[in-house]
Amino acid sequence: MDKAKIKDTMLDGLLRNNPTFVLVLGTCPTIATTTSLFNAFAMGVATMFVLIFSNLFISLLRKAIPDRVRIPCYIVIISTFVIIVRQVMNRFMPDLYTSIGTFIDLIVVNCIILARAESYASCNKPLYSMLDGVSMGLGFTCALCIIGIVREFLAGGAFAGFAIPGFPAMDATAANIFGFIVFGCMMALFNFLVQKWNARAKRAEKALPLARAAEEAAK
């Protein structure tokens, strides 16, 4: 196992290529399901489950799938896991399914999942493909939860389903418009912080040889 590759794969979805804030993929479920923290978390976890297992099976079958029909094959594999999520949610969490069930079905054509199947799982080993699914799934879930917290608090006057006394809620139209504003602001803030983190890492990288040279000179 390549520890450096594992680290890069995990950081990729969380920070460098966060599917929501950097790649700007899966925008429809991001806007539609972040009206509350609970809905956002459920959508993120469902997507992460499909990402992990579709990546795994696409990686396992990558040499057996003919190139000319790879996209239909990917969709069949992804659809299988979407159906599993859909049936489990419908059976054990009917209220949640009523709230976001439509968007669970649309995971089949979610740009994040198809993009990772095509660009990563189809050309990497199963373990790394699963880690990529975990990384991208966590990045997507965290992004949805952050947006969901802000939207639920400022637009809905609540937190995690509990109403905040004296805090007014927006009407549906204003809340939807506010969702786009929150998404844009969170994206800008995330990219600003990542750029600062990258700049700091580069400075530390440049300073390392100088520090080593100083240590050698002192010896």
N, C-alpha and C positions, 0 to 999 in steps of 0.2 A: 504493500500500500504506500502510495506517495503522499506523505503528510502535507507537503506544500500544496499539492493539487487539491487535497481535501479542504484545506484552509481556504484556498482561493475559491473553490466551488461554493463553500458555505457563505463567504463574504460577498460573493457575486450577487446573489439574489437579495440579500439583506441590505447591502449598501451600494456597491458599484453599479449594478444593473437592476436595481429594485424595479419590479415589473410595473408598479403604479406610478412612482414618483420620477423615475429616470426613463424607462422605456415607454411609459404612458400606454400600457396595454390593459385590456379589461376595463375600459372606462365606463361602459354601460352598467355593469354590476357595481362598480365603485360608486357611481352616483345614485343608483337605484336602491341599494341595500344598506347604505350608511346613514339611514334616518335614525337608527338607534345602535348602541353598542352591541346589543345582543344579536341583532340581525347581521351586523357587520362581521362579528366573530363567527357566527354560524356559516356565513357565506365563505369566509376565509378558510375555515377548517374543511368544509366540503370540497373547495377547490384544491386545497393542499392534498387531501386524500386522493383525488383523481390524478393530480400531478404526479404523486409518488408512484402509484401503481401503474399508471399508463406509461410513465417513463421506464419503469422496470420491465414491463412486458414488451415495449417497443425495442428496448435495448437487447433483450433476450432473443427477439425475433428479427433483429435488424438485417441479418445475413440471409434470412429465409424470405423476407418480403421483397417481391419484385419492385424495381425502381419505378416502373410505369404506373403502378397502382398503390404506391406507398401512402398517399394522402387518404384515399378511401379506407385503406387498412388501418391507418392511425385513427380515423374517425370511428371505425367499428370497435377498436380497443378502448378508446376514450368513452364511447357510448355505454359500453358494458359497465364501467365503474360509475358512470353518472346514474345509470339505472339502479345500481346497488345503493348509492347515496339517496336517491329519490325514494326508493321503497322503504328504506330504514327510517328516513325522516317522516314519511307519510304514515308509517305504522306507529312509531314511538313519539313523534313530536308533531302532531297534526296542526297545532296552532302556528308553529314556526313554518311548516310547509305551506300553509295557507298564505302566510306573509311573504315568503320569498321563493315559493315553489317554482314559479315561472322562470326565475333566474337560475335555479338549479338545473332545469332542463337545458338552458342555454350554455351551460358549462361545456357542452359538446363542441361548440364552435368558439369557445373562449380563445382569444388570440394568444394568451399566455401559454396555454397548454399545447396548442398546435405549434407555436413557435419553439417551445422547448423540445417537443417531439422531433421536429425537423432539424433544428440546429444543434441539439445536444444528445438526446437519447439515441438518435439514429446513428451516431458515430462514436459513442463512448460505452464503456463497460457497464454492466448492471449496477454495481455498487455506486459508482460515480453518478450514474443517471438517477438513482434513488436520492442521493445526497443533493443533487441539483433540484429535484422535486421538493425536498424538504426546505432547501434554501429559498427557492422562489415562492413556495407556499407560505413560509414564515414571513417573507418580505411583503407578500400580498396581504396576509392576515393582519400584520402589524399596521400597514398603511390604512387598511379599512377600519381597524379599531380606532386609530388616532382620529381619522376623519369622523367616524361615528360618534366618538366622545364629544368632539367639538360641536357637531351638528345637533346632537341630542340635547346638549346643555344650552347652547345659544338659541337654537331654533325651536326646540321642543320644551324647554324649561324643565328638563328631567336629567337624571343620570342613572344608567343601567336599569331603566324602567321605573324608577321612583321619581315622582314629581317633586320639584323643588318649590316649596311654598313662596308665593309672592313673585315668582319668576314667570313672566308672560310667555306664551307660545305663539309662534308665527302661524299664519294660515298656510294652507298647502302650497299655494303658488309661490308665496314669498320664501317658504322653507326650501322648495326645489331650486329656486334661483340662488338662495344662500348656499346651497350645497355646492354649486359650481364655484362660487367665490372661495369657500373653504378649501375645496380641492386645489384650486390655483395657488392659494396662499401657502398651503401645506407643501405643495410641490416646490415652490420657490424657496421656502425655508429649508426643506430637506436638502436640496441641491446646494444651497449656500453652505450648510453645515458640512456636507460631504466634501465640497471643494476646500474648505478650511482644513478638514481632517487630512485630505490628500496632500495639501501644501505643507502641513506640519510634518507628515511622514517623509516627504521628500527632503525637507530641511534636515531631519534627523538622519536620513540616509547619507546625505552629503557630509554631515558633521562626523559620522562614524570613522571614516578613514583618517581624518585629522586627529581624532581622539586616540586612535590606535598608534598613529605616528608619534604623538606626544608621549604615549606610554613607552614606546620603544626607545625614544630619545632619553627618557628619564632613567631607563635601565642602563 
